[in-house]
Amino acid sequence: MLFEIMKQYIKLMRPKNWLKNVFVFVPISFALEFTDWGLLTTTIIAFTAFCLVSSAIYVFNDIFDAEKDAMHPIKHKRPVASGMIKKRNAWMFLLLLVFAGFGVALFAGIIVMPFIAAYLLVNIVYTIWLKHIPIFDCFCIASGFVLRVFTGGAAYGGGLSDWLFLTIAAMSLFMAFGKRRGELIKTDGSSTRVVLSKYNMVFLNGLMFVCAGLSIVFYSLWAMSRGSNIIYTVPLIIFIVCKYLLLVCDDNSHGDPTTVITSDKTLLFACAAYAVITIVLLYTGTML
């Protein structure tokens, strides 16, 4: 019985979505500070804090949408919607996660906390209000990825280049519009997302391809400005974007970034290959 209860609370935290928090490691990796154990430890602490706070947001979302989720063919299995975890207990767990998250963030430095607090605030407003307003909803989703990167930058004490910021922003919007596209194509009258009725496939396809193209352009400009032969990773980025597009445009896809990436071995391998090649080029300065 105790094991089942713990399983439900872990499920409520949605640890699978912690994959999104690896964006926290982007700044320290590209700043060539990944081998500095002190800075790396601080970044890992910031990553842990972000995992706790992002889980708190998922709990808040499940509490707020419990009644609607209970009528959904898939979401009714969520711990709060199914009644496995009572709302009162979920609220207590949410507060525990928030306090734990900010407590851990203190060890990464006070400067990290405003970004985590901004993430928390944006997502609360998103859950209550902005997720029902087209365009705003996708920008809120994208802001989460941008704030993750800024959190990582604050953790190691460095900034973020203009081109890299634009790359992250465009790529985040690309994934956000792709997510909405997947949800829209799966709509069968049982969807609890009111905002989907305000979107259409032509609009979402257009913006998705625009943001995908901008991601490649901005990354290419960053690569040229960065040097260290990073420009040679651009074809691999193009492949990753194309493969992601192919998967998102599949009528069976829900468009969730985590699911899309983890469910395809080719895309996972390409992402891993990109990470390895980029690290080698950045940290060895290999001339090709």
N, C-alpha and C positions, 0 to 999 in steps of 0.2 A: 504493500500500500504506500509506504514512504517512498519507495523507488518510483512509483507511478506519479506521485505528487511532484517529486523533483524533476521527473521527465517533462511534466507539463510546464513547470516554471522555466526550464531550459528552452523548451519549445516556444514559450512566450517571449523569450529574449531574441529569438531568431538568429542564432549564432552563424548560420549560413551567410547572412548578409554582412557579417564582419569583413568579408572579402573586400567590400567597398572601401573599408578603412585603410587599405594598403596605400591609398593615395597620400596618407600622412608621411610615407617614406619617400615620396617623390623628391622633395627639395634636398634632403640630405644626400640622396643618391646622386643627383645631378650636380651637387656642389662639391663632389669628391671628398666628402667627409664621412663616408660610410665606414671607413676603417678606424675612425676615432671612437673608441669604445665609450668614452664619456658622453659624447654627443649622440651616439647610437642608443645608449641606454636611456637617455632623456627622451629620444624619439619613440622608443618602445613604450615608455611610460605614458607618453601622450597618446599613442595608439591604443593602449589599454583603457585610458580614460575615455577616449572617443567610443570605444566598443561599449562601455558601460552606459554612457549617455545616449548613444544611438539606440541601444536596447530599451532604455527608458522611454524613448519616443515611440518605439514599436508597441510597448505596453500601453502608452497613452492612446495611441491609435486604436488598439484593440478594445480598450475601455469605451472610448468615444463612439466607436462604430459597432459595438456589440449587438445591438438590436438589428441593425441592417445586415451584419455578417451572419446572424442566425438564420436569415432567409436566403442566404447565398448558397448555391450548390457545392461550393468548395470551401469558402471561408467559414461555414458553419462548424467546421471541425477545429477552429482555433480555440485555445483554452478558455478564454472568457466567453466567447459566443456560445460555446458548447455547454457552459456551466461548470466545467471541470475546475475552474478557478473563479471564485466569487469576486465581484467588482471591488468590494472593500479590501480584500487581500491583494488584489492586483494594484490598487492605489498605494498600499503600504509597500509593495515590492517596487513600484515605480519610484517612490521617494527614496527607498534604500539605494536603488541604482543611481539616482541623481546625486545623492550625497556621496556615495562611493566614487562616482566618476569625478566629481569636483575635488574630492579628497585626494584621489590619485593624481589628478592634474596639478595639484599644488607641488608635487615632487618634480614636475617637469618645468615649473616656473610660473609665476603669476601671469606672465605675458601670454601664456597659452589659454588661460581661462576666458578672456573676452571672446575668442573665436569659438570655443566650445559653448559658451553662453549664447552667442549669436545663433549657432546651429540649433540649440534647444529652442530658442525663441521663434526662429523662422519656422521650424517644424510644428510647433504648437499652433502658430497662426495658420499654417498650411492645413493642418488637420481640422481646425475649427471652421476656417473660412476660405482660404485661397485655393484649396484643392477643388473647389466648385467653380472657379473662374478660369476659363481657357487662357492659355499663354502664361498667366501668372503661375498656374500649377506646375508647368514644366520648368519655369525659371526657378521656382522654389526647389524643385528636385535637383536641378543643376547646381544651385548655390550650395547644396550640401557637399558636393564633390570639391567645389572651389574652397569652401571653408576647411575641408579636410587637408587640402594642400597648404593653406595658410597656417593651419595649426602645426603642420610639420615644419614649416619655415620658422615659425616662432619658437618651436622646441629646440632647434639647433642654432638659432640666433642669426639666421640669414634671411635674405629676401627671395623674391621670385621675379625672374625676368619677364619683361612685357610679353614677348612672344610665347613663352611657356604658359603664362596666365591665360592668354587668348586661346591657346591650344586646349587647355583643360576646360575652359568655359565652353568652347565650341563642341568638344567631345562630350561633355556632360549634357548639353542640350540635344545633341545627336541621340544619346541613349535615352533621354527623357521623352523626346517625341517618338522614338522607336517603341518605348514602353506603352505610350498611349495608343499607338497604332495597333500593337498587339492586343491591347484590351478592347479596342473598338471592334476589331475583326472577330473577337470572341464574344461580343455582346449578343445575347439571345433573349433580352428582355428581363433577365434575372440580375443584371449588373447593378451594383449599389453605387456606382460612380455617376453622379448626375452630370458631371462635366462632359462625359462622352457623347451626350446628345447634342453638344455644341460643337463637336469636331466632325470632320468628314475625311474620308480616306485620301482624297486628292490633296487636301491641305497638309495633312500629316506626312504624306509621302514627299511632298515638295520640300517642307522644312527639314525633314530627316535627311534628304539628299544634299540640301544646301549646307547643313551643319556638318555632314560627313565630309563634304568637299572643303569646307573652311578648316576643319580639323587637320586635314592633310596639308593644306597650304600653310597654316600657321606653324605646324610642326616642322615643315620644310624650312621655313624662314628661321625658326629657332635653331634648327640643326646647322644651317649655314652660318649663323652668328656664333654658334657654340664652338665650332671647330672640332678637333680631335676625331675627324673623319666620321662624325655622327651622321653626316649626310648619307652615308651608305646604308643607314637603317631605314631611310624613307621608303624604299620599295617594300620592305617588310611591313611597315605601318600601313601602306596602301593595301597590301594583302590582308592584313588583320581587319581593316575597315570594310573591305569588300566581303570578306567571309562573314563578318558580323551582320552586314546588310543582308546577305543571302539568308542567314538564319532568321533574322527579324522579319523578313518579308515572307517567310513560310507561313502559310495560313494556320499551321498548328502551333505557332509560337505565341506565347503570352507577352513577349517583349521584355520581360524582366531581365536586366543586365546580368545579374548573378547567375540566373538559370541558363541564360543563353551561353555565357562563357563556360560554365562548368559542365554543361551537357554535351559539349562538342570537343572531342579529343584533338582534332586538327587545330581548332582555335586556341585551345589550351597550350598545345605544343608551340604554336606560333608566338604566343605571348611569352612563354618561357624562353624561347629562342631569342626573342627581342630583348628580354631582360639580360640574358647572358651576354649577347653581343654588345649591347650598350655599355654594360659594366666593363667588359674587356676594353672597348674603345676608349671609354672615359678614363679608366684607371691605369691603363698601360700606355695610352697615347700611341697605339700601334699605327704605323704608317702602311697603307696599302698601295 
